[in-house]
Amino acid sequence: MSPRSVSTTAVAPPDRPRGEWPGRGIDLDRLRDVGWRPAPFREFVLKLHSRCNLACDHCYVYESADQSWRARPTAMSAAVIDATAARIAEHARAHGLTEVGVVLHGGEPLLAGPRTIESVARGLRAVAPAGCRVDISVQTNGVLLTEPMLRLLARHDIGVSVSLDGDRAAHDRHRRHADGRGSHTRVMRGLSLLSGPYRRLYRGLLCTVDLANDPVETYEALLETAPPKVDLLLPHGSWGSPPPGLDPGRGDATPYADWLAAVFDRWYRAPRRETGIRFLEEIINLILGGRSRSESIGLSPVALVVVDTDGTLQQVDTLKTSFAGAPETGLTVTEHPFDDALGHPGVVARQIGLSALPVTCLRCPVRDVCGGGYYVHRYRPGDGYRNPSVYCRDLRRLIEHISHEIRRDLARLTG
């Protein structure tokens, strides 16, 4: 999409449904009385630029219920950048953190331009406490990954993850310019540079699952630039607005599990390791008794916070798909330390593990692996987020498929 128009209207207060969980139902005092303490934030997502140069029809920022981007500044100001860097340093110092991750995000963050990106990188590291490493990365659609831009990112050791949905037909079905032109050619041009002379920056690919695309062909297309990691992302949806091709209220079909299981079989049975697939690796790790390192699966505390272009502190921004104002905390980086956000009901709900799950999930045999699924996908209008994932059937089917394969191989090795 060509850069979005800027509104001068102030951001409206969140249109929060009343009486929904966790706004209703989280008793922070009781949790503290029984010894619960929040995990500090370790990942900070900076909305460096709020507009985009593509018009992807499945984008949760522009195509969802929350349209607050229309009233926010196009880009972060120097004052907000400085305040954010200071608050991150303050948080790291208060909690004795030895490393924090900062993700430059958008919109399309590279639209902020070289000068701003350089300022952010220098500012974050200049004020970080001694002994705390600041790992900076950027999540981009790849269109602006030119030689000069990659030189800048290399100079400041900024890792790069790129959105790619498969081969040309698969990618261009959704990821188009405002005039309808596909973006695959330009993205692959950037990826050829990233995977070649700038390979040390290459963090991986993010691919949104589309049932219209063949799963194995999609996976093999993603291998073209030998990414170190692939993230397969389920399309965002909820019980009120189910994802494409899914009818959670009828039948026992598991189209997304079938799609992902086909990728798993191709990936897992390959004669050599071709890449990592984060979602599938996390499931394997949990089946084997490990802890989740991803917010999309498992029960580990989520330790992520978002800073928007206007300095507002937000929960994960994919909550925009639930209802207008869903990610908002009512806090700002200029007026509040990050510790204040740790007491927000939505943040607490994602850190209390089993206590956030409904009875249905607690009785499920794959409970500790699934963890109720991605929090965003649990939303039911009028009730809130204390529900199974809208992908419940698919998650159970996929976990059971992977578990069967892993346990069969373990039995062969130990038998």
C-alpha positions in Angstrom: 0.0 0.0 0.0 1.3 3.5 -0.7 2.0 5.4 2.5 -1.2 5.8 4.4 -2.7 9.2 4.9 -2.1 10.9 8.3 -5.0 12.0 10.4 -4.7 14.8 12.9 -7.5 13.3 15.0 -6.4 12.1 18.4 -6.4 8.4 19.1 -9.8 7.5 20.5 -9.9 5.8 23.9 -10.1 2.0 23.7 -13.6 0.7 22.9 -13.2 -2.1 25.5 -16.0 -4.5 25.9 -17.1 -4.4 29.5 -17.1 -7.5 31.8 -14.8 -9.6 29.6 -11.9 -11.7 30.9 -9.2 -10.7 31.8 -10.4 -7.2 32.6 -12.9 -9.0 34.8 -11.5 -11.9 36.7 -7.8 -11.2 37.3 -7.2 -10.7 41.0 -3.7 -9.2 41.1 -3.6 -8.9 44.9 -4.5 -12.6 45.4 -1.9 -13.7 42.9 0.8 -11.7 44.8 -0.4 -13.1 48.1 0.2 -16.7 46.8 3.7 -15.7 45.6 3.3 -15.0 42.0 5.6 -12.3 40.5 5.6 -11.0 37.0 8.5 -11.9 34.6 10.2 -8.7 33.4 9.9 -7.7 29.8 12.8 -9.0 27.7 11.5 -8.2 24.2 10.5 -4.7 23.1 8.7 -4.1 19.8 9.2 -0.6 18.5 6.6 0.6 16.0 9.2 2.7 14.2 6.9 3.6 11.3 3.1 3.1 11.2 2.5 3.1 7.5 3.4 0.5 4.8 4.5 0.4 1.2 2.4 -2.7 0.5 -1.4 -3.4 0.7 -1.4 -7.0 2.0 -5.0 -8.1 2.3 -4.4 -10.2 5.4 -2.5 -7.6 7.4 -3.7 -7.5 11.0 -2.6 -3.8 11.4 -4.6 -2.3 8.6 -7.4 -4.8 7.9 -8.6 -5.6 11.4 -11.1 -4.3 13.8 -8.6 -1.8 15.3 -8.0 1.2 13.0 -6.0 3.3 15.4 -3.1 3.5 13.0 -5.1 6.2 11.2 -4.7 8.7 14.0 -1.2 7.8 15.1 2.0 9.6 14.0 3.5 8.3 10.8 6.9 7.7 12.5 8.4 7.8 16.0 9.7 11.2 16.9 13.2 11.6 18.3 11.7 12.4 21.7 9.8 9.1 21.8 12.9 7.2 20.6 15.0 8.7 23.4 12.3 8.0 26.0 12.0 4.4 24.9 15.7 3.8 25.0 15.9 5.3 28.5 12.9 3.2 29.7 14.4 0.0 28.3 17.7 0.7 30.1 15.7 1.5 33.3 13.9 -1.8 33.0 17.0 -3.8 32.3 18.8 -2.2 35.3 15.9 -2.7 37.7 15.7 -6.4 36.8 19.4 -7.2 36.3 18.8 -8.3 32.7 22.0 -9.3 30.8 20.2 -9.2 27.4 17.2 -7.6 25.9 15.8 -7.9 22.4 14.5 -5.0 20.4 12.4 -5.6 17.3 12.0 -2.7 14.8 8.5 -3.1 13.5 5.7 -1.3 11.6 3.9 -0.9 9.2 7.1 -1.2 7.4 9.9 -0.1 9.7 12.5 0.6 6.9 10.3 3.4 5.7 11.6 5.3 8.7 14.8 5.8 6.8 18.5 5.3 7.5 19.0 8.3 9.7 16.2 7.2 12.1 17.3 3.6 12.1 20.9 4.6 12.9 19.7 6.9 15.7 17.6 4.1 17.3 20.5 1.6 17.2 23.0 4.0 18.7 20.6 5.4 21.2 19.5 2.0 22.6 23.1 0.8 23.0 24.5 4.0 24.4 22.2 4.0 27.4 22.1 0.3 28.1 23.4 -0.6 31.5 26.9 -2.2 31.7 26.7 -5.9 31.1 23.4 -5.8 29.2 23.5 -6.7 25.5 21.0 -5.1 23.3 20.0 -7.4 20.4 18.3 -5.4 17.6 16.4 -6.9 14.7 14.0 -5.6 12.1 10.9 -7.3 10.7 10.4 -6.2 7.1 8.4 -7.0 4.0 11.7 -7.0 2.2 10.9 -4.5 -0.6 13.4 -2.0 0.7 16.3 -4.4 1.3 18.8 -2.6 -1.0 22.5 -2.7 -0.8 22.8 0.7 1.0 20.1 -0.3 3.5 21.8 -3.6 4.2 25.2 -1.9 4.6 23.6 0.3 7.3 22.0 -2.6 9.1 25.3 -4.5 9.0 27.1 -1.5 10.4 24.8 -1.5 13.4 24.5 -5.3 13.7 20.7 -5.3 13.1 19.3 -8.8 12.3 16.7 -9.1 9.5 13.6 -11.2 9.3 11.5 -11.1 6.1 7.9 -11.9 5.3 7.6 -14.4 2.4 4.5 -16.6 1.8 6.1 -19.1 -0.6 6.6 -19.0 -4.4 5.5 -16.2 -6.6 1.9 -17.2 -6.9 1.5 -18.0 -3.2 3.2 -14.7 -2.1 1.6 -12.4 -4.6 -1.9 -13.7 -3.8 -1.9 -11.4 -0.7 1.3 -9.4 -0.5 0.7 -6.8 -3.2 1.3 -3.1 -3.9 -1.7 -0.7 -3.8 -1.9 -0.8 -7.6 -2.2 -4.6 -7.5 1.3 -5.5 -8.5 2.8 -8.4 -6.7 5.9 -7.9 -4.5 7.6 -11.2 -4.9 10.2 -10.1 -7.4 11.4 -7.2 -5.2 11.4 -9.3 -2.1 13.5 -12.0 -3.7 15.9 -9.4 -4.9 16.4 -8.2 -1.3 16.6 -11.8 0.0 19.3 -12.6 -2.6 21.5 -9.9 -1.0 20.5 -10.8 2.5 21.3 -14.5 2.0 24.5 -13.7 0.2 27.0 -11.0 1.2 24.9 -10.0 4.3 24.1 -13.5 5.5 25.3 -12.9 9.0 22.2 -10.6 9.4 19.7 -13.2 8.1 17.4 -14.2 11.0 14.8 -16.0 8.9 11.4 -15.9 7.1 7.9 -15.4 8.3 5.2 -17.2 6.3 1.5 -16.9 6.9 -0.2 -20.2 6.3 -2.7 -20.2 3.4 -4.8 -23.3 2.8 -4.9 -22.4 -0.9 -1.2 -23.1 -1.2 0.3 -26.6 -1.4 2.1 -27.1 2.0 5.1 -29.0 0.7 5.6 -26.7 -2.4 5.3 -23.7 0.0 8.0 -25.1 2.3 10.3 -25.9 -0.5 9.9 -22.5 -2.0 10.9 -21.0 1.3 14.2 -23.0 1.2 15.4 -21.1 -1.9 17.5 -18.7 0.1 18.5 -21.2 2.8 16.9 -19.3 5.7 18.3 -20.2 9.1 14.8 -20.3 10.5 11.2 -20.2 9.3 8.2 -19.1 11.2 4.9 -20.6 10.0 2.1 -18.3 11.2 -1.5 -19.2 11.6 -3.8 -16.6 10.2 -5.3 -14.5 13.0 -8.9 -15.2 13.9 -11.1 -15.7 16.9 -14.4 -17.4 17.8 -16.2 -14.2 16.6 -14.3 -14.0 13.3 -12.8 -17.4 12.4 -9.8 -17.7 10.2 -10.2 -18.5 6.5 -11.4 -22.0 5.8 -12.1 -22.9 9.4 -15.5 -23.6 10.9 -14.8 -24.2 14.6 -18.4 -24.9 15.4 -19.0 -27.8 13.1 -17.6 -31.1 12.2 -14.1 -32.5 13.0 -12.1 -31.1 10.1 -8.6 -29.9 10.9 -7.4 -28.2 7.7 -4.6 -26.2 9.4 -3.3 -29.3 11.2 -3.4 -31.2 8.0 -1.4 -28.5 6.2 1.2 -28.2 9.0 1.5 -31.9 9.4 2.4 -32.3 5.7 5.2 -29.7 6.2 6.3 -31.4 9.4 6.6 -34.8 7.6 8.6 -33.3 4.7 10.9 -31.3 7.1 11.3 -33.9 9.8 12.1 -36.8 7.4 14.6 -34.8 5.2 18.0 -36.6 5.0 19.7 -33.5 6.4 18.5 -30.4 8.4 17.4 -27.8 5.8 16.2 -25.1 8.2 14.5 -24.7 11.6 10.7 -24.3 11.7 10.1 -22.5 15.0 6.5 -23.5 15.6 7.2 -27.2 15.0 10.5 -27.1 17.0 8.7 -25.6 19.9 6.1 -28.4 19.9 8.9 -31.0 19.8 10.7 -29.2 22.7 7.5 -29.2 24.8 6.7 -32.8 24.0 10.2 -33.7 25.3 9.6 -31.8 28.5 11.2 -28.5 27.7 9.9 -25.0 28.2 8.3 -22.9 25.4 10.3 -20.0 24.0 7.5 -18.8 21.8 4.3 -16.9 22.7 2.3 -19.0 20.2 2.4 -22.3 22.1 3.0 -23.6 25.6 2.6 -22.1 29.0 5.8 -20.0 29.5 5.3 -16.4 30.6 5.1 -13.9 27.7 7.6 -11.1 28.3 6.9 -8.8 25.4 5.7 -5.2 25.2 5.0 -2.9 22.2 5.8 0.8 21.9 3.7 2.5 19.2 4.8 5.6 17.2 3.1 7.9 19.7 4.9 6.4 22.7 1.9 4.4 24.0 2.6 1.1 25.6 0.7 -1.8 24.2 0.3 -5.5 24.6 1.1 -7.6 21.6 -0.4 -5.8 18.6 -2.0 -8.8 17.0 -4.7 -8.2 19.6 -6.0 -5.6 17.1 -7.9 -8.5 15.4 -10.1 -8.9 18.5 -11.7 -5.5 18.8 -10.8 -1.8 18.6 -8.5 -0.8 21.4 -7.7 -4.4 22.5 -3.9 -3.9 22.7 -4.0 -0.6 24.7 -2.8 -0.3 28.3 -3.5 3.4 28.9 0.3 3.9 29.6 2.9 5.9 27.7 6.7 5.5 27.5 7.2 9.2 28.5 5.1 9.0 31.7 5.3 5.3 32.9 8.1 2.8 33.5 7.6 -0.6 31.8 7.0 -2.1 35.3 3.6 -0.4 35.3 2.6 -2.4 32.3 3.5 -5.7 34.2 0.4 -5.2 36.3 -2.0 -4.8 33.4 -4.6 -7.6 33.4 -3.8 -8.5 29.8 -0.1 -8.8 30.5 -0.8 -10.8 33.7 -3.1 -13.2 31.9 -0.2 -14.2 29.6 2.1 -14.8 32.5 0.1 -17.0 34.8 0.1 -20.2 32.8 -2.6 -22.8 33.7 -4.5 -20.2 35.8 -5.4 -18.4 32.5 -7.0 -21.5 30.9 -10.6 -22.6 31.0 -11.7 -25.9 32.4 -12.0 -27.4 28.9 -8.2 -26.8 28.4 -7.3 -28.0 31.8 -8.8 -31.4 31.1 -7.1 -31.8 27.7 -4.3 -34.4 27.3 -2.1 -32.0 25.3 -2.7 -29.1 27.6 0.9 -28.5 28.6 2.1 -28.5 25.0 -0.7 -26.5 23.5 -1.0 -24.1 26.5 -4.4 -23.0 25.2 -2.9 -21.9 21.9 -2.0 -18.3 20.9 -3.7 -15.9 23.3 -5.1 -13.8 20.5 -6.9 -16.8 19.0 -8.9 -17.4 22.2 -11.1 -14.4 22.0 -14.9 -14.8 22.1 -17.0 -11.6 21.9 -18.8 -11.0 25.2 -16.6 -13.4 27.1 -13.0 -12.5 26.5 -9.9 -14.6 26.2 -10.5 -17.4 28.7 -11.4 -19.9 26.0 -9.7 -22.6 24.0 -8.1 -21.4 20.8 -10.3 -21.2 17.8 -7.7 -23.6 16.4 -8.3 -26.0 19.2 -9.0 -29.1 17.1 -6.2 -28.3 14.7 -3.7 -27.8 17.5 -4.6 -31.1 19.2 -4.4 -33.0 15.9 -1.0 -31.5 15.0 0.5 -32.1 18.5 -0.7 -35.7 18.5 0.7 -36.2 15.0 4.1 -34.8 16.0 4.1 -36.7 19.3 3.4 -40.0 17.6 6.4 -39.4 15.2 8.8 -38.3 18.0 7.9 -41.1 20.4 8.1 -43.7 17.6 11.6 -42.6 16.8 12.6 -42.5 20.5 11.3 -46.1 20.9 13.5 -47.2 17.9 16.6 -45.5 19.4 16.0 -46.9 22.9 14.6 -50.3 21.9 
